[in-house]
Amino acid sequence: MKVAESVKFDELFKHCKLPITKLLSKRQQTILLSSVNIVQYNKKDVIVKQNSISSHVFYIIEGVIKVTREQRKGKNIVLKIDTRGSFVGLISLLGGNRFNFTLTAVENTIVAQIPIATISLLMEENSKFSLEISQHISRHSIFLINRLTGLLYKQLPGRVADLILYFSEEIYQNYEFAFPVNRVELAELCGTTKESLIRTLSEFNHDKIIELNRNNIKILSYDILKTLSKLG
């Protein structure tokens, strides 16, 4: 972990490109940006440990972060993968004083650390800003509800289709990409075993739904993936 060198407010604003700042007055922007730290993490660095005190929210400037819920006996559930332009940790803003998850850098990552106290202050002052933050929290909650529904009620091909579409549509906005996590973590995202995931990916590859080469994947039939996702 490395804290980046201090920069001027306008340079920081340009570097962070925080979408929430557009709703703030100049004074409020100064309050926000003066409290932000730019921090660099190496691949596999733990950014936040589950049950630690929730003092900051994170905005990803560059890189990819894995959001994990740690279970007993060393078993983990990967809740979400977030990348550039995403806020991470907003769900802890109003939900207690401890993080309910672990954040890990999947690759070299740069984040803006924003104190929860600063966000809370600005939410009290600015109703439009408060609404925007609430909408971010709502979208995150809806995503987790949809994830839970898929894990509980969809068959494995539907869950694997969801996984591929998630990386294609939400993370990379591309039909070709490389999975940023290993097969065990992908299986945790799908709620299955590594062996079952590998078998299903191989079947998709054999059926020419995707083209798979190690971690590199190319979607050949987007429509079939959407149908598998929809039918579950």
Secondary structure as GFF3:
##gff-version 3
##sequence-region A 1 232
A	DSSP	beta_strand	2	3	.	.	.	ID=ss1
A	DSSP	alpha_helix	9	16	.	.	.	ID=ss2
A	DSSP	three_ten_helix	19	23	.	.	.	ID=ss3
A	DSSP	alpha_helix	26	34	.	.	.	ID=ss4
A	DSSP	beta_strand	37	41	.	.	.	ID=ss5
A	DSSP	beta_strand	46	48	.	.	.	ID=ss6
A	DSSP	beta_strand	56	62	.	.	.	ID=ss7
A	DSSP	beta_strand	64	70	.	.	.	ID=ss8
A	DSSP	three_ten_helix	72	74	.	.	.	ID=ss9
A	DSSP	beta_strand	76	83	.	.	.	ID=ss10
A	DSSP	beta_strand	87	88	.	.	.	ID=ss11
A	DSSP	three_ten_helix	90	92	.	.	.	ID=ss12
A	DSSP	beta_strand	102	105	.	.	.	ID=ss13
A	DSSP	beta_strand	109	115	.	.	.	ID=ss14
A	DSSP	alpha_helix	116	125	.	.	.	ID=ss15
A	DSSP	alpha_helix	127	153	.	.	.	ID=ss16
A	DSSP	alpha_helix	156	165	.	.	.	ID=ss17
A	DSSP	pi_helix	166	172	.	.	.	ID=ss18
A	DSSP	beta_strand	176	178	.	.	.	ID=ss19
A	DSSP	alpha_helix	183	190	.	.	.	ID=ss20
A	DSSP	alpha_helix	194	206	.	.	.	ID=ss21
A	DSSP	beta_strand	210	213	.	.	.	ID=ss22
A	DSSP	beta_strand	216	219	.	.	.	ID=ss23
A	DSSP	alpha_helix	222	231	.	.	.	ID=ss24
###
